[in-house]
Amino acid sequence: MTTNREVKFDQILDAAIEAIAESGYHQCTVSRIAALAGVATGTIYLYFKNKEEILVRLFQVRMGEFIERIRSQLVQCNNTRERLRTIVNMHLSYMEQNRSLAIVTEIELRQSDPRVRQAVTEPLMQYFSLIEEVIRQGIEQQEVVAPYVRVARQMIFGALEQATTDWVWSGGQKPLLGEADEMLQLFAGALRLKD
């Protein structure tokens, strides 16, 4: 059962995503976040120490939820090709459906101070680990010829991130998910993925 506190916490995170995407992290005010969340400014401080903590928590929470969604879908996949397709499609569609979050993760988090970047490392490492698990599983099942798991993960994550960044900067003119098939073909070739 969801408590009123949890609902309000989520409302504040959603409002922070919108407020930061709208005006940038440095220009965004706690009072603007509060207004979008429909709460008093003082209420924000019952949940978070400051704006920096809001940014960190929104990334940790939303990224954690995203990783869990992917994990739940991966268990239904039968082979490496399906697992890669799941990661690519879910990453691109999630960002496309959550444009404000894409702006925050692709632009605002990269401009933040080192303390913020350090604080968001754990969810990123979990995502890296998930991608590496898929590659290792593919190697174990003899579906992938990729001795450099870390490099393969860097290629996959880097391509997903860059596609999202390009999409954000272009104003989302083309569907982000439209790049999935071409991306998967490149990954399959680079990993020498067997059918």
N, C-alpha and C positions, 0 to 999 in steps of 0.2 A: 504494500500500500504506500502510495506517495504522500508524504507529509506536506503541509503548507510551506514549511521551510525549504524543502527540496524544490517545490514548484517555484518559489520566489527566487531561489538560487539559479535555477534554469532560466527564468525570465531575465534576470540580471545578465547572465552570460549571453543570451540571445541579443539583448539590448546593446551590450558591449560590442558584440560583433558588428552590429549595424552601425553604431556610433563611430567605431574605429575605422570601419570601411568608408564611411561617409566623409570623415574629416581628417583621418590619419591619427595615429596614436598620440603624437605630441600635441596636436590641436584639440583632440577629444578631451572633454571634461567629464568629471564624475557626475556633475549635475545633468549633463546631457544623457549619460547612460541611465541615470535615475529616471529622467523624464520619459525616455523610451521604454523603460521597464515598468513605468506606472507606479513608482515608489518614491518616497521622500529621499533626498540626498543622504540624510543621516542613516537611512536604512542600509544603504550600500556598505557603510562601515561596520555594520553588524555581521556582514559576510566576508568582507575583504579589508585588509589593512590600507590598501592604496590602489591606484590605477595599475601599477606594475603587477601587483598580485592578481588583479582581474585578468590582465592579458595572459599571464602565465597559466592561471587556472582554466581559462576558456580553451586554451590550446591543449592542456593536459586532459581535460574532460572530453572535449569534442574529438580529439585524436584517439583517446582511449575507446570511446564509443565506436568510432570508425573502424579501428583495428578489430574490435570484437565482432562487428558485422562481417568483416572479411573472413575472420576465422570461422564463423558459423557457416559461411557459404563454402569455404574451402573443403570442409569435411564431406561435402556432397560431390566433390569432383573426383573423377576416376583416373586422371592422368595429368601430367605436367602441363600439357597444352591447355587443358581446362582450368587448371589452377592459375596459370599466367593470365588467361582471358578473364578470369574472375577478378584478379588484382587490378588489371588494367581497366576493365569496364567499371568496376566499383570506384576506383580512384577518380577516373574522369567524370563519371556520372555524379558522384558525390560533390565534387567541386563545381560542376556545372549547375547542380541543383542548389548549391549553397555559395553563390557568387560572392557574397560579403565575406564569408569565411575564407574563400580562396584569396580575396584581396588581403585579408589580415595575415594569412599564413605565408603567402608568396611575397608580399611587399612589406608589411608593417613589422613582422617578426624579424626580418632580415636587417631592419634599421635600428632595432632595439639595442640597448646596452648589453655588455657581456653577461651581466647577471641574469638578464631575461633569457638570453640564448642558452646559458648553462642550465637554467631551470626547465627549459623545454626539451632538453637532450633526452631524457628518459623515454617519453613517448616516441620520439624519432628512432631511438635505438630499438624499441619494440617493433616498430614498422620494418626497420632494417632486418631484424631477426626473422620476422615473418617471411619476408621475401627470400632471405637466405635459406630458411627451412624448405621452401618450395623448390629451390634450386638443388639443395642437398638431396631431397627426396627424389627429384628427377634423376640425379646421378645414381642414387642407390637402385632405382628402378630401371637403370640403363636407358633412360629416355633422353638424357642430356649429356653432352660431352662438353663440360665446362670445368676445367680443373681449378679455375680461379673464382671461387664462390663470391668473395668480397667484390671483385671487379665486376662480375655479372650483376650483383645487386646494385652496385653503383650505376651501372648502365641503365638498369630498369628504373630505379628510383629517379635517377637524373633525368631520364627521358620524360617520365611522368610529371616531375616538377617543372621542367622547362616548358613542356606543352601547356601546363596550367598557367605558368607565368606569361607565356606568349598570349594565351587566350585572355587573361586578365588585362594585359596591356592593350590588346586590340579592341577592348570593349565588348568582348564576347560575341563578335559578329558572326562567327561560324560555330556550329555545335562542337564542343570539345570532344564529345564522345565519337564524333565523326573520324577522329584520328586513330581510333583503337585498332582497327584491322591492319593498317599500315605499320603501326608500332609493333603489333604482335608478329607480323611477318619479319620485321627486323630482329626482334628478340629471338624468334625461332631460328633464323639464320645464324645469328651470333652464338647461340647456345648449341647449334647443330642438333636441334631438337628432332628426335625421331618420332614418326607417327605410330 
